[in-house]
Amino acid sequence: MSVTSEATTLWFGDLLSGSGTTSLDSSDAAEFPVTWAARSEGVSGQTNPEELLGAAHSACYSMAFSNALAKNGTPPESLQVTAAVTFEPGTGITGSHLLVSAKIAGISEDDFQRLAAEAKAGCPVSQALAGIPITLEASLA
């Protein structure tokens, strides 16, 4: 069974002085203000497409990694995953860096690193982002 998720952005005005809101329609969980300044300069209190992409990437990777760890017989106690997505005006999205801190009993460092890398490659959002570099920094807490 496939699932289609939806989000909608309502934008007013031109790129530089305009603004909008992005809503998570499928879950009705939130609505976020968006502006060019938030995207190009990092304005506090507003989001941007890269932050939303980072949320998707960190959530997807967490699911893929937890599944790989469970199949290995070493389910995680906890995973903390941050996806830092970089945007350069005029160039676009230039990369996503996954920063992982994990609490896992009974796993070797080699197995941990191998499974972390396999989860990065297997995560559907990582696959969708195949056109940009994706880096990984994973550590056991």
Secondary structure, 3 states (H helix, E strand, C coil): CCCCCCEEEEEECCCCCCEEEEEECCCCCCEEEEEHHHHHCCCCCCECHHHHHHHHHHHHHHHHHHHHHHHCCCCCCEEEEEEEEEEECCCEEEEEEEEEEEECCCCCHHHHHHHHHHHHHHCHHHHHCCCCCEEEEEEEC
